[in-house]
Amino acid sequence: MISATLTNTSSPNTTLTSAPLTTAPLDQRLREERARTDRLFLYLLIAQWALAIAIALLLSPYAWAGRTRSVHFHLQVAIFYGALINVLPLALIVLRPGTPLTRHVVAIAQILWSALLIHLTGGRIETHFHIFGSLAFLAFYLDWRVLVTATLMVVADHMFRGIFWPESVYGVAYTDWWRFLEHAAWVVFEDVILVYACLRGVKSAAAVADREASLAQLNTTIESEVQQKTAELKASLSRFKRIVESTNAIPWEMHAETLQFAYLSPQAGRVFGIEGPPLTGSEVTIQVVHPDDRERLQTTLRELARAPELTQIECDYRVQNRNQRVFHVRSVVSVHRDGDQNWLRGVTFDITKQREMELELRQAQKLESVGRLAAGVAHEINTPIQFISDSMQFLKEATTAFSSVIQRYRTLAGAVVNGDSPAAAVAATNATDADVEQDIDYMLEHAPRAIERTLDGAERVSVIVRSMKEFAHPDHKEMTTVDLNRAIVTTLNIARNEYKYVADAETDLGDLPPVLCYPSDINQVMLNMIVNAAHAIEDVVRGTEERGRIFIQTRLEDAEVVIRISDTGGGVPPEIRDQIFDPFFTTKDVGRGTGQGLAIARSVVHKKHHGEILLETEMGVGSTFIIRLPVTPSPVLVGALS
Amino acid sequence: MNRSSSFRTRAWLTAATVFWLAGVVYGIERMSRYALTPAVQQPLVPTWPAISSLARAPGRTTLVMFVHPQCPCTRASLAELEQIIRENSGTPTPALDAFVVFLAPSSMPQGWAASTLLDRVGHLRGVSVVSDTNGREARLFHADVSGVLVLYDGRGDLMFSGGITGSRGEVGENDGLRRVRALLTASPTSPQRAPVFGCPLSDPAARTDGAL
């Protein structure tokens, strides 16, 4: 038998020290086995009592004296003497199960039951088999000493009854004195077998106990290791939790079907100042999501839940706390499957400041564009204003001349009406002189042209002002449908001063449906593209008489609008083609560009409209930027774009 | 558990065991006394009563056993009687007439006497079952106890009177049985007796005045 004691369970380096051979596990096992056997005898003793009463009731319920009957002595014996036999063993079984005294008393009681049953059945020799059955039952104790007690009890019983009452045990009134030894010999014969069985049982129990001890030792070792690993895991988990929960990123997990949070990192409350009941278990859109974004977010998440596993989206929306403070957040969400359960797992970031900075940056870029365009626009307006002014000056002078001459002719007309010939002659001379003097013919010839120029100039100013107004369209917070062809023409108008000295702009605008987009942002993209094209051409034609060409083409391809902006510039060198969309990357001179134009264009097209922007370029030939915009973004797209 | 508490527990257990053993020994003593105490027998009836309604055949040994139909103890007596009858019927010239007289008080309801004992005797060949109204025959033969067996020789002289069980309600070789067997094969010099174990055939109150 191998046994060991665990000397140090608290230390990670657990040591197992060999200990002297101990029988504690065997003793415990035997005690449990004997307690189980005690319980077995508890039922057996009660059953024997009931049997004895039943036998007495069946065979000898009454004693008779003539016509008078009374309860038979056997029935009284069965009830009261049976109770006496049982009282001590039953009490010990209940109060002290598994103890030696209990099983030895049980052994004595069991032999007493044999004697009583033999007596109640009228000394039938068949009832003696109860003794052998009892011994076999007592062997369940796996204690040969109990068999000795029982055997001694049998021998004593046979010996004394053989002397004083031989009929009750041998069925004859006279027998040899040593007859009890014959009976005892048969009992001993059975005892030999049962003692052997007991010893084998104990040996077997010892083997089992040994195995159990080994298993217990192994279990203790494993348990110790498990505790150690669990502690490490807990520490790791705690560390991980501290790390995760100390950031402003908010990890969460929700059931894909119900959209209820299974886990929501506690910093949600800290970051957003959201109070109230825990959000875990609540439906995602109920409490925190801005009412205007709830339906869209819900639709987006449900669409994602049906998407293939590991599909990932970015989803921007707004969160509102109880103080009505609104946060812009971005969630990176992916769908996972664990068995039959679908989960949405994601991380949410507060991008309110980023949003504000983006807005400021875009506004700054817009202001930069406006500032850059201001001179050109002023010039564009100044030219028609100039010739409007000249024409109006001419018309003013003409009006003065016409007034003077008309006054003379009116005088002439009065003299003619009055019949005053002399005065009429004088007036006619004056009028003719004035007509010549004022060069009325010239005036009459050029005044209509001056008016036309004025009107033309006013129209040109009107177009420029309208273009500016459309370009500087107030920011729409929501997407709206836009005529992209008109947006392109408008942008060309206000950017004319940027390219008119170096290039000619041409358009080939196809039939387009209204496109759902953010108009101000799309105008900004178009302006950036045109200004970039003009700058590229300028770099090529500078110092020459040559002019470049900006060509803008629009087409509807499937469900996308494709806008191609081509220039005849020098092209984009291969080594920087991957960088041109990076923020703050520019090849222009200081003051000519900030490196934000293409970056913002890409951001607007990719993130806000889920379109794409591509570059086709050939060195020495020119470049073409291709913008593809979906006519109607999908619900998921809308969610991702918001 | 401290030492004094352990001692008290041991003391209680020892006392309980001793009392228990004393109780069971006393019970054994009571049982054995009950089983081994024979009934008090009346004086012998040395010759066959002339006024007996039982038909004794002269020259033939006549055996009469008196039985209380409800007495559990008599089951053993009948078992021994069966053995005697069986042994005797095997002899070449059976010369034994046997009567089993069942007590039949007239005041008891009809069917009272119809017991398993009666059924048992009814199956014995060569045994006449006689109903003894109000115990008249029992009184003639001075049989007070169920299980009393009297044996008369061919001349009507008493050979044996007593029980054929060694104790109450228990079968097995015994003195009475052995004597009856012997008497059936050899003539006795004087009437012999043996203890008898069984239920009284008369009511307790009537036993002194001889009425049932």
HADDOCK unambig.tbl for C-alpha pairs under 7 A between the chains (distance, minus, plus):
assign (segid A and resid 59 and name CA) (segid B and resid 72 and name CA) 6.69 0.50 0.50
assign (segid A and resid 60 and name CA) (segid B and resid 72 and name CA) 5.29 0.50 0.50
assign (segid A and resid 63 and name CA) (segid B and resid 71 and name CA) 6.41 0.50 0.50
assign (segid A and resid 63 and name CA) (segid B and resid 199 and name CA) 6.78 0.50 0.50
assign (segid A and resid 64 and name CA) (segid B and resid 70 and name CA) 6.84 0.50 0.50
assign (segid A and resid 64 and name CA) (segid B and resid 71 and name CA) 6.04 0.50 0.50
assign (segid A and resid 64 and name CA) (segid B and resid 199 and name CA) 5.67 0.50 0.50
assign (segid A and resid 64 and name CA) (segid B and resid 200 and name CA) 6.91 0.50 0.50
assign (segid A and resid 65 and name CA) (segid B and resid 199 and name CA) 5.77 0.50 0.50
assign (segid A and resid 65 and name CA) (segid B and resid 200 and name CA) 4.65 0.50 0.50
assign (segid A and resid 65 and name CA) (segid B and resid 201 and name CA) 5.75 0.50 0.50
assign (segid A and resid 65 and name CA) (segid B and resid 202 and name CA) 5.68 0.50 0.50
assign (segid A and resid 65 and name CA) (segid B and resid 203 and name CA) 5.09 0.50 0.50
assign (segid A and resid 65 and name CA) (segid B and resid 204 and name CA) 6.33 0.50 0.50
assign (segid A and resid 66 and name CA) (segid B and resid 200 and name CA) 6.12 0.50 0.50
assign (segid A and resid 66 and name CA) (segid B and resid 201 and name CA) 4.54 0.50 0.50
assign (segid A and resid 66 and name CA) (segid B and resid 202 and name CA) 3.99 0.50 0.50
assign (segid A and resid 66 and name CA) (segid B and resid 203 and name CA) 4.36 0.50 0.50
assign (segid A and resid 66 and name CA) (segid B and resid 212 and name CA) 6.90 0.50 0.50
assign (segid A and resid 67 and name CA) (segid B and resid 203 and name CA) 5.96 0.50 0.50
assign (segid A and resid 68 and name CA) (segid B and resid 203 and name CA) 6.12 0.50 0.50
assign (segid A and resid 81 and name CA) (segid B and resid 27 and name CA) 6.56 0.50 0.50
assign (segid A and resid 85 and name CA) (segid B and resid 24 and name CA) 6.62 0.50 0.50
assign (segid A and resid 88 and name CA) (segid B and resid 20 and name CA) 6.87 0.50 0.50
assign (segid A and resid 122 and name CA) (segid B and resid 169 and name CA) 5.77 0.50 0.50
assign (segid A and resid 122 and name CA) (segid B and resid 170 and name CA) 4.74 0.50 0.50
assign (segid A and resid 123 and name CA) (segid B and resid 170 and name CA) 5.70 0.50 0.50
assign (segid A and resid 167 and name CA) (segid B and resid 166 and name CA) 6.40 0.50 0.50
assign (segid A and resid 167 and name CA) (segid B and resid 167 and name CA) 6.95 0.50 0.50
assign (segid A and resid 167 and name CA) (segid B and resid 170 and name CA) 6.72 0.50 0.50
assign (segid A and resid 167 and name CA) (segid B and resid 172 and name CA) 6.04 0.50 0.50
assign (segid A and resid 168 and name CA) (segid B and resid 170 and name CA) 6.77 0.50 0.50
assign (segid A and resid 171 and name CA) (segid B and resid 171 and name CA) 6.10 0.50 0.50
assign (segid A and resid 171 and name CA) (segid B and resid 172 and name CA) 4.12 0.50 0.50
assign (segid A and resid 171 and name CA) (segid B and resid 173 and name CA) 6.47 0.50 0.50
assign (segid A and resid 172 and name CA) (segid B and resid 172 and name CA) 4.35 0.50 0.50
assign (segid A and resid 172 and name CA) (segid B and resid 173 and name CA) 4.06 0.50 0.50
assign (segid A and resid 172 and name CA) (segid B and resid 174 and name CA) 5.82 0.50 0.50
assign (segid A and resid 173 and name CA) (segid B and resid 166 and name CA) 5.65 0.50 0.50
assign (segid A and resid 173 and name CA) (segid B and resid 172 and name CA) 6.81 0.50 0.50
assign (segid A and resid 173 and name CA) (segid B and resid 173 and name CA) 5.63 0.50 0.50
assign (segid A and resid 173 and name CA) (segid B and resid 174 and name CA) 4.60 0.50 0.50
assign (segid A and resid 174 and name CA) (segid B and resid 174 and name CA) 6.81 0.50 0.50
